[in-house]
Amino acid sequence: MNNELQALQDKIVVMLRTVYDPEIPVNIYDLGMIYDVDIDENNNVTVEMTFTSPSCPASDFILMDVQLKVESIPEVNNVDINLTFDPPWDRSMMSEEAMLELGMM
């Protein structure tokens, strides 16, 4: 990965860490809800993500927040979000920081 692409990837991760599920006091990135962030040669971004539950009541809010925050990065041209439940989310996907924050360690 070249330096410019890595810098953009880092900016995207910073923005994703500002997105929270209103029911959980941990950002979606550290919760493990982001499976992949792909950036093409034109700086179009595809985010593959999930929710902690397929019936997440805040799903629309979270998706809109991801879209708006990643789009707010000047270098990003377009954002597509692919929502998947395969593999289903589980606690093992959480970062150590998220587990500590939620009292699971």
C-alpha positions in Angstrom: 0.0 0.0 0.0 1.5 3.4 -1.0 1.8 6.2 1.5 -1.1 8.3 0.1 -3.4 5.2 0.2 -2.3 4.4 3.7 -2.9 8.0 4.8 -6.4 7.9 3.4 -7.0 4.5 5.0 -5.9 6.0 8.4 -8.3 9.0 7.9 -11.2 6.6 7.2 -10.4 4.6 10.3 -10.3 7.7 12.4 -13.7 8.7 11.1 -15.2 5.3 11.7 -14.0 5.4 15.3 -16.4 8.4 15.7 -19.4 6.3 14.8 -21.3 4.8 17.8 -24.2 2.5 18.2 -26.4 4.6 20.5 -27.0 1.6 22.7 -23.4 0.7 23.2 -20.7 3.2 24.5 -18.0 1.9 22.1 -17.4 2.9 18.5 -18.3 0.5 15.7 -14.7 0.0 14.6 -13.5 -1.3 17.9 -16.7 -3.3 18.3 -15.5 -5.2 15.2 -18.5 -4.2 13.1 -16.2 -3.0 10.2 -15.1 -6.1 8.2 -13.2 -4.3 5.4 -12.5 -0.9 3.9 -11.5 -1.0 0.3 -10.2 2.1 -1.6 -10.0 1.9 -5.4 -7.6 3.9 -7.7 -10.2 6.8 -7.9 -10.5 7.0 -4.1 -13.9 5.5 -4.1 -14.4 3.7 -0.8 -16.4 0.5 -0.1 -17.0 -0.3 3.5 -18.1 -3.8 4.4 -19.8 -3.9 7.8 -22.3 -5.7 10.0 -24.3 -5.0 13.1 -24.2 -6.8 16.4 -27.7 -8.1 15.6 -29.6 -8.2 12.3 -32.5 -6.5 14.1 -30.4 -3.6 15.3 -32.9 -0.7 16.0 -30.3 1.9 15.2 -29.2 0.4 11.9 -30.4 3.4 9.7 -28.7 5.9 12.0 -25.4 4.0 12.0 -25.4 3.5 8.2 -26.1 7.2 7.6 -23.4 8.2 10.1 -20.8 6.0 8.4 -21.8 7.3 5.0 -21.7 11.0 6.1 -18.5 10.8 8.0 -16.5 8.9 5.4 -17.8 11.2 2.7 -16.7 14.2 4.7 -13.0 13.2 4.0 -12.0 15.5 1.2 -10.0 12.9 -0.7 -12.9 10.4 -0.8 -15.0 10.6 -4.0 -17.7 8.1 -3.3 -18.8 5.7 -0.5 -20.6 2.4 -0.8 -21.6 0.5 2.2 -22.1 -3.3 1.9 -24.0 -4.6 4.9 -23.4 -8.3 5.6 -24.2 -10.8 8.3 -21.8 -13.4 7.1 -19.9 -14.0 9.2 -22.3 -13.1 12.0 -20.9 -10.7 14.5 -19.7 -12.0 17.9 -17.8 -10.8 20.9 -14.5 -12.2 19.6 -14.5 -9.5 16.9 -14.1 -6.7 19.5 -10.8 -5.0 20.2 -9.3 -5.3 23.7 -10.1 -1.6 24.2 -13.8 -2.3 23.5 -13.8 -5.3 25.9 -12.2 -3.2 28.6 -14.7 -0.4 28.1 -17.6 -2.8 28.4 -16.1 -4.6 31.4 -15.6 -7.9 29.6 -11.9 -8.2 30.5 
